[in-house]
Amino acid sequence: MTIPTHKTVQCISPAGLHKMAYQEWGDPHNPNVLLCIHGVTRVSDDFDQLARALCDTYRVVCPDVVGRGRSDWLRDPQYYVVPQYLSDMVTLLARLNAETVDLVGTSMGGLIGMALASLPENPVRKLVLNDVGPKLDLEAMARIGEYIGADMRFNTFDEAAAYIRAISASFGEHTDAEWHKLAADVLRQDQDGKWIRHYDLKLSVPFTMTTGEAFKASEALLWAAYNAIKCPTLLLRGAHSDLLSPEVAQIMTQTGPKAKLVELPGAGHAPTLLHIDQIEVVSDFLVG
């Protein structure tokens, strides 16, 4: 079985240096690079199936966004925001010596991808946005912040895995083995033997600090970024998604890069890209 190489790259924030971990699949000298960026409480391992399917074509690189998984935590949590994540991705691309890159971003990862693809002289050749757009919901964001910051501890892995499965129900139907992996990837044991989630709970700080006025300004910036994107763009929408509405998805097909929209049946927010039908949609767009 193809397995990835685990590496780190040193990045910088206004609070100091930090290491971002990433997994690399395929030939490290392949100039065709695919960057896969996960959602807000997920990890690089989410892309294992997609990476296996595409690593003969691409050098597939999957980072753990700072504060999550194998990466360091920031000294100042106010920098758990898209501009910092974007800076880290640019540093990673410099490490990879990648002149161009195709990018798959799920949810938060898609926002990072939009930000990168909107910049003048950016390296993004093709962009896949997985169930995310430039329209945000203030109440939903506050809810996410509350959930992210909850200090959940479980006595057994099975209890923790059941919790992950329950809060991730919108991912859609998966086998027990797939649910086990989806849980195992984001759980670890603390020094007391309790099972906890893999990330810095202070990821919630920027969510709780956001005012209505700042929120509107952020959304305006996201729309401006989306409308500045020039590269071919694929927009995936879980048919039952409560984060990306059908109306916003349709607008995204008519403005900016005029994304190609594909609705994925049986999924909400967000499609996991574990199943062959979802992987083929992505592969056909990137390689076809």
C-alpha positions in Angstrom: 0.0 0.0 0.0 1.2 3.5 -0.8 2.1 5.4 2.3 2.9 9.1 2.8 6.1 10.7 4.1 5.6 12.9 7.2 7.4 16.3 7.2 7.3 19.7 8.8 8.0 23.3 7.6 8.8 26.3 9.8 6.4 29.1 9.4 6.0 32.5 11.2 3.2 34.5 12.8 3.4 37.9 14.6 3.7 35.8 17.8 6.8 33.9 16.6 7.8 30.7 14.8 5.8 27.5 14.5 6.1 24.2 12.7 3.4 23.1 10.3 3.3 19.3 9.7 2.3 17.9 6.3 2.0 14.6 4.6 3.5 14.0 1.1 2.4 11.3 -1.3 4.0 10.3 -4.6 7.2 11.3 -6.3 8.8 14.2 -4.4 10.3 15.5 -7.6 7.0 15.5 -9.5 6.4 19.1 -10.7 2.6 18.5 -10.6 1.6 19.4 -7.1 -1.8 18.9 -5.5 -2.4 20.7 -2.2 -5.3 19.4 -0.1 -6.5 21.5 2.9 -8.9 20.2 5.5 -11.8 21.7 7.4 -11.7 23.6 10.7 -11.7 20.6 13.1 -10.2 18.0 10.8 -6.7 16.9 9.7 -4.6 16.0 6.7 -5.5 12.3 7.1 -8.9 13.2 5.7 -7.4 13.1 2.2 -5.8 9.6 2.4 -8.1 8.0 -0.1 -8.0 10.9 -2.5 -4.1 11.0 -2.2 -3.8 7.3 -2.9 -6.0 7.7 -6.0 -4.0 10.6 -7.4 -0.4 10.2 -6.2 0.6 8.5 -9.5 -0.3 11.7 -11.3 0.6 14.3 -8.6 2.9 15.0 -5.7 0.0 15.2 -3.2 0.7 17.4 -0.2 -1.7 17.5 2.8 -0.9 19.9 5.7 -2.3 19.9 9.2 -3.3 23.5 9.5 -1.6 25.1 12.5 -3.2 24.4 15.8 -4.3 20.9 14.6 -3.1 17.4 14.3 0.7 17.1 14.2 1.3 20.8 13.8 2.3 23.2 16.5 -0.1 25.5 18.3 0.2 29.2 18.0 1.3 31.3 21.0 -1.4 33.9 20.3 -4.8 32.4 19.4 -6.0 35.6 17.7 -4.0 34.5 14.7 -6.1 31.3 14.1 -7.5 33.1 11.0 -7.4 32.7 7.2 -4.6 35.3 6.6 -2.3 33.4 8.9 -3.2 30.1 7.3 -2.6 31.6 3.9 0.8 32.8 4.9 1.7 29.3 6.1 0.5 27.8 2.8 2.7 30.2 0.9 5.7 29.1 3.0 4.8 25.5 2.3 4.7 26.1 -1.4 8.1 27.8 -1.2 9.5 24.7 0.6 8.0 22.5 -2.1 9.4 24.7 -4.9 6.1 24.5 -6.6 5.7 26.9 -9.5 2.0 25.9 -10.0 -0.4 24.0 -7.8 -3.8 22.4 -8.0 -5.8 22.8 -4.8 -8.6 21.0 -3.0 -10.0 22.7 0.0 -12.8 21.4 2.3 -14.8 24.1 4.2 -12.2 26.2 5.9 -9.6 24.7 3.5 -11.7 26.1 0.7 -11.6 29.6 2.2 -7.8 29.3 2.3 -7.8 28.2 -1.3 -10.1 31.0 -2.4 -7.8 33.5 -0.7 -4.7 32.1 -2.4 -6.3 31.8 -5.8 -7.5 35.4 -5.6 -4.0 37.0 -5.3 -2.3 38.5 -8.3 0.4 36.2 -9.8 -0.9 33.3 -7.6 0.3 29.7 -8.5 -3.2 28.0 -8.5 -3.9 26.2 -11.8 -7.2 24.5 -10.8 -9.3 25.0 -7.6 -11.8 22.6 -6.0 -14.0 24.1 -3.3 -15.6 21.4 -1.2 -18.9 22.7 0.2 -17.9 26.2 0.9 -18.5 29.7 -0.5 -18.1 33.3 0.3 -21.4 33.6 2.2 -21.2 33.1 5.9 -23.8 32.8 8.7 -23.1 34.7 11.9 -25.2 32.4 14.1 -23.6 29.3 12.6 -20.2 30.8 13.1 -20.9 31.5 16.8 -22.3 27.9 17.1 -19.1 26.5 15.6 -17.0 28.6 17.9 -18.8 27.2 21.0 -18.5 23.6 19.7 -14.8 24.0 18.9 -14.0 25.4 22.4 -15.8 22.7 24.4 -13.4 20.8 26.5 -14.6 17.2 25.8 -12.9 14.3 27.5 -13.8 10.6 27.2 -12.8 7.6 29.3 -12.6 5.2 26.3 -11.9 5.5 22.6 -15.3 4.0 21.8 -17.1 6.8 23.7 -15.0 9.4 22.0 -15.5 7.8 18.6 -19.3 7.7 19.1 -19.2 11.4 19.9 -17.3 12.2 16.7 -19.7 10.1 14.7 -22.7 11.9 16.2 -21.4 15.4 15.5 -20.2 14.4 12.0 -23.5 12.8 10.9 -23.8 15.4 8.1 -20.9 13.8 6.4 -23.4 11.2 5.1 -23.4 7.5 5.1 -20.2 5.7 5.9 -19.2 2.2 6.9 -18.3 1.4 10.5 -14.7 1.1 9.4 -14.8 4.5 7.7 -16.4 6.1 10.8 -13.6 4.5 12.9 -10.9 6.1 10.8 -12.7 9.5 10.7 -12.7 9.4 14.5 -9.3 7.9 15.0 -7.7 10.6 12.9 -9.0 13.4 15.2 -8.6 11.8 18.6 -5.7 11.3 21.0 -5.0 10.4 24.6 -3.9 13.1 27.1 -1.4 12.5 29.9 -4.3 11.2 32.1 -5.3 8.6 29.6 -8.5 10.5 28.6 -9.5 10.7 24.9 -9.6 14.2 23.6 -9.7 16.0 20.3 -6.5 16.7 18.5 -6.5 20.5 18.3 -5.9 23.6 20.4 -9.2 24.6 22.0 -8.2 28.2 21.6 -9.1 27.9 17.9 -12.4 29.2 19.1 -11.0 32.6 20.2 -11.4 34.3 16.8 -15.0 33.0 16.5 -16.0 34.4 19.9 -14.2 37.7 19.2 -16.1 38.4 15.9 -18.6 41.3 16.0 -21.5 41.7 13.5 -19.7 44.6 11.8 -16.4 42.6 11.5 -18.4 39.7 10.2 -20.0 41.7 7.4 -16.6 43.1 6.4 -15.1 39.6 6.3 -17.9 38.4 4.1 -17.4 41.3 1.7 -13.7 40.4 1.5 -14.6 36.8 0.7 -16.9 37.8 -2.2 -14.2 40.1 -3.5 -11.7 37.3 -3.3 -14.0 34.8 -5.1 -14.7 37.3 -7.8 -11.0 37.8 -8.4 -10.4 34.1 -9.0 -9.4 33.4 -12.6 -8.6 29.7 -12.6 -11.0 26.9 -13.5 -13.0 26.1 -10.4 -15.1 23.1 -9.3 -17.6 23.7 -6.6 -18.8 20.6 -4.7 -22.0 20.8 -2.7 -23.3 18.2 -0.4 -27.0 17.8 -1.5 -28.1 18.2 2.1 -25.5 20.9 3.1 -26.7 23.5 5.6 -23.6 25.6 5.1 -23.5 26.2 1.4 -27.1 27.0 0.2 -28.3 26.1 -3.3 -28.8 29.8 -3.9 -25.2 30.8 -3.1 -23.9 27.8 -5.1 -25.9 29.0 -8.1 -24.5 32.6 -7.8 -21.0 31.1 -7.7 -21.6 29.5 -11.1 -22.4 32.9 -12.6 -19.8 35.2 -11.0 -16.0 35.2 -10.5 -14.6 32.0 -12.0 -18.1 30.8 -12.8 -17.5 27.5 -11.0 -18.7 24.2 -12.3 -21.2 23.0 -9.7 -21.6 19.3 -8.8 -24.0 18.2 -6.1 -23.0 15.1 -4.3 -26.0 13.0 -3.2 -26.3 11.6 0.3 -23.9 14.1 1.9 -24.4 17.3 3.8 -21.5 19.4 5.2 -19.1 18.3 4.1 -18.5 15.5 1.7 -15.6 13.4 2.9 -14.1 12.5 -0.5 -13.6 9.0 0.8 -15.9 7.3 -1.7 -15.0 6.4 -5.3 -17.8 8.4 -6.8 -16.7 11.6 -5.0 -13.1 10.9 -5.8 -13.9 10.5 -9.5 -15.6 13.8 -9.7 -12.5 15.5 -8.3 -10.1 13.5 -10.4 -12.1 14.1 -13.7 -11.9 17.8 -13.1 -8.2 17.9 -12.1 -6.8 15.4 -14.6 -9.4 15.4 -17.3 
